[in-house]
Amino acid sequence: NKALDAAEKETSELDNLRKGIGLEDGEWQQMAPDERMKMADRLRSPEMKELAQVIGQMKRFALGIKANRVNDVPHEAFDVETGNDLRRVLRAQFALLGHKDTKAEFYRRYFDKELLQFKMRGTEEVGKGPIVIAIDKSGSMQGRPFNWAMGVAEALRRFAAEELRDYTAFFFGFNHDRNRFDFPEGKGPFEKVMAFLSVLPNGGTAFDGVLDEALATASKSFDTEGKGKADIVFVTD
């Protein structure tokens, strides 16, 4: 019984770890038993355990911020325009429904979007273009700072995948020391994700050209819909 309890606890912990890193049920079940064992050993490392926890925290935080941004759209009436949004139509327009001779006119205006309604403004979500994140991988980032940085990076990659946005991450150190990862529409095979999450901090820091490279990377991902809407994230201690 003790052995079964221990095995159940270990299995539950492993499931939480793999889901925290982003390895979902379908991909996990398709892996061969020996591959699962190797992956389990990698996931049980102290670094991966802490990273899985940080990613979860960052995603929950980002979801809260995203919800606030959506709820804040739009909230202030500042003018009058024509349209057919019944939530914003002026009350006087509904008087047309009160008489049989004018009811048809109301429906005509509704169909042609000619009803008078309030024009609203507020905080709108911006940025549906690519996401580029530049992460400092110098020795001073070791430990909690780097795990926090990776938690931010992976949480953003998952949001990019949900919104089909191109995602590029590069780690910078001395001069041209770079580790680069491209995820078209935020997606990629799990081994690529694991390689991305397994980058370790070391060496020094040189900021020369980092933002220039981020801007150049974003500009290559521009299309007619996303042009000018890239988000660049810069992470350093």
C-alpha positions as a printed Julia matrix, in Angstrom:
237×3 Matrix{Float64}:
   0.0    0.0     0.0
   2.84   2.38    0.83
   4.45   1.65   -2.53
   1.17   2.27   -4.37
   0.61   5.53   -2.47
   4.14   6.66   -3.29
   3.68   5.76   -6.97
   0.37   7.64   -7.13
   1.92  10.71   -5.52
   4.88  10.58   -7.9
   2.61  10.21  -10.93
   0.45  13.13   -9.81
   3.52  15.32   -9.27
   4.85  14.37  -12.71
   1.51  15.22  -14.36
   1.51  18.63  -12.71
   5.1   19.25  -13.79
   4.6   18.27  -17.43
   1.4   20.31  -17.71
   3.13  23.26  -16.06
   5.87  23.08  -18.69
   3.31  22.66  -21.47
   3.43  18.92  -22.27
  -0.25  18.04  -22.67
  -1.98  14.65  -22.41
  -2.09  13.86  -26.14
   1.64  14.36  -26.75
   2.54  12.61  -23.48
   0.48   9.53  -24.33
   2.04   9.24  -27.79
   5.57   9.11  -26.37
   7.29   5.71  -26.06
   7.81   4.45  -22.48
  11.59   4.99  -22.58
  11.05   8.56  -23.84
   8.63   9.2   -20.97
  11.22   7.98  -18.46
  13.87  10.31  -19.89
  11.43  13.22  -19.9
  10.38  12.44  -16.32
  14.02  12.65  -15.18
  14.39  16.02  -16.89
  11.17  17.37  -15.43
  12.05  16.34  -11.87
  15.14  18.52  -11.75
  14.91  21.37   -9.19
  15.21  23.94  -12.0
  12.28  22.51  -13.96
  10.13  22.17  -10.83
  10.61  25.83   -9.98
  10.16  26.86  -13.62
   6.84  25.0   -13.89
   5.6   26.84  -10.8
   6.73  30.25  -12.06
   5.15  29.71  -15.51
   1.82  28.93  -13.84
   2.04  32.07  -11.69
   2.93  34.27  -14.66
   0.12  32.9   -16.84
  -2.46  33.44  -14.07
  -1.17  36.99  -13.58
  -1.24  37.71  -17.33
  -4.77  36.31  -17.62
  -5.9   38.73  -14.91
  -4.32  41.69  -16.72
  -5.81  40.57  -20.03
  -9.27  40.3   -18.47
  -8.97  43.82  -17.06
  -8.01  45.19  -20.46
 -10.97  43.54  -22.14
 -13.43  44.7   -19.47
 -12.25  48.29  -19.92
 -13.44  48.59  -23.54
 -15.04  51.12  -24.16
 -16.64  52.99  -21.27
 -17.11  56.69  -22.06
 -19.75  58.22  -24.35
 -18.28  61.32  -25.99
 -20.29  61.86  -29.19
 -23.24  60.63  -31.27
 -22.97  58.55  -34.42
 -25.21  56.35  -36.57
 -25.3   52.57  -36.29
 -27.35  49.65  -35.0
 -25.74  48.65  -31.7
 -28.87  48.4   -29.52
 -26.8   48.71  -26.34
 -25.81  52.25  -27.36
 -28.87  53.46  -29.3
 -30.4   56.67  -27.91
 -33.64  56.09  -26.01
 -35.47  58.55  -28.22
 -34.91  56.21  -31.17
 -36.93  53.46  -29.48
 -39.96  55.77  -29.51
 -40.33  54.79  -33.16
 -41.4   51.33  -31.98
 -44.3   52.82  -30.06
 -46.53  53.42  -33.08
 -47.44  51.15  -35.97
 -46.79  53.92  -38.52
 -43.17  54.41  -37.39
 -42.22  50.85  -36.4
 -41.18  50.0   -39.96
 -38.98  53.11  -40.0
 -37.14  51.9   -36.89
 -36.39  48.55  -38.55
 -35.3   50.29  -41.74
 -32.85  52.46  -39.82
 -31.64  49.41  -37.91
 -31.05  47.47  -41.13
 -29.25  50.43  -42.77
 -27.32  51.26  -39.55
 -28.85  54.71  -39.4
 -30.06  54.74  -35.78
 -28.57  57.46  -33.61
 -26.29  55.93  -30.97
 -23.65  57.02  -28.5
 -20.05  56.95  -29.76
 -17.83  55.33  -27.14
 -14.17  55.45  -26.3
 -12.02  53.73  -23.71
  -8.99  51.5   -23.26
  -8.67  49.11  -26.16
  -6.42  46.12  -26.6
  -3.55  46.9   -28.93
  -0.94  44.77  -30.59
  -1.83  41.69  -32.58
   1.44  41.5   -34.45
   4.52  39.44  -33.57
   6.0   39.16  -30.09
   9.77  39.46  -29.7
  11.36  38.86  -26.32
  15.04  39.56  -25.55
  16.31  37.86  -22.38
  19.54  38.66  -20.55
  21.38  35.38  -19.94
  24.39  36.76  -18.07
  25.7   35.07  -14.91
  24.03  37.64  -12.67
  20.65  36.32  -13.81
  21.22  32.89  -12.27
  18.58  31.49   -9.94
  15.27  33.19   -9.25
  15.76  36.11  -11.71
  16.29  33.76  -14.66
  13.42  31.47  -13.65
  11.18  34.53  -13.45
  12.38  35.64  -16.9
  11.69  32.19  -18.35
   8.26  32.13  -16.72
   7.39  35.4   -18.45
   8.82  34.16  -21.76
   6.9   30.86  -21.77
   3.63  32.43  -20.6
   3.89  34.94  -23.47
   4.65  32.15  -25.95
   1.46  30.35  -24.93
  -0.59  33.52  -25.34
   1.01  34.01  -28.76
  -0.03  30.47  -29.71
  -3.62  31.15  -28.61
  -3.74  34.3   -30.75
  -1.7   32.83  -33.67
   1.0   35.48  -33.32
   4.59  34.88  -34.42
   6.9   34.59  -31.43
  10.68  35.0   -31.33
  12.87  34.7   -28.25
  16.58  35.35  -28.13
  18.97  35.22  -25.21
  21.86  37.66  -25.22
  25.22  37.7   -23.44
  28.6   39.02  -24.54
  28.62  40.81  -27.91
  27.08  38.44  -30.48
  26.51  35.55  -28.07
  22.91  34.56  -28.86
  20.49  31.67  -28.51
  17.58  32.19  -30.88
  14.21  30.45  -31.03
  11.46  31.12  -33.57
   7.92  29.86  -32.99
   5.67  30.62  -36.0
   2.21  31.49  -34.65
   3.65  30.79  -31.19
   3.87  27.04  -31.82
   6.57  24.4   -32.13
   7.38  20.77  -31.24
   7.78  20.11  -27.55
  11.47  19.23  -27.89
  12.01  22.72  -29.28
  10.08  24.19  -26.36
  12.21  22.14  -23.94
  15.41  23.35  -25.62
  14.09  26.91  -25.26
  13.33  26.36  -21.57
  16.69  24.66  -20.95
  18.91  27.64  -21.82
  21.17  28.44  -18.87
  22.58  31.83  -17.83
  26.35  32.34  -18.0
  28.94  34.9   -19.02
  28.61  38.64  -19.18
  26.25  41.2   -20.7
  26.57  43.44  -23.74
  23.51  45.47  -24.72
  24.94  46.65  -28.04
  22.56  45.88  -30.83
  20.02  43.97  -28.72
  17.08  46.32  -29.28
  18.14  46.86  -32.92
  17.97  43.09  -33.42
  14.57  42.92  -31.72
  13.2   45.68  -33.97
  14.64  44.05  -37.08
  13.13  40.69  -36.11
   9.72  42.27  -35.52
   9.81  44.11  -38.84
  10.41  40.85  -40.75
   7.26  39.4   -39.21
   5.04  42.32  -40.24
   2.1   41.64  -42.5
  -0.77  43.84  -43.68
  -2.75  43.06  -40.52
   0.02  43.15  -37.92
   2.21  45.93  -39.27
   3.05  48.41  -36.56
   1.54  46.25  -33.84
   4.54  44.25  -32.66
   5.26  43.84  -28.95
   8.9   43.83  -27.85
   9.74  42.63  -24.33
  13.18  43.24  -22.84
  14.13  41.27  -19.7
  17.22  41.96  -17.6
  18.23  42.41  -13.97
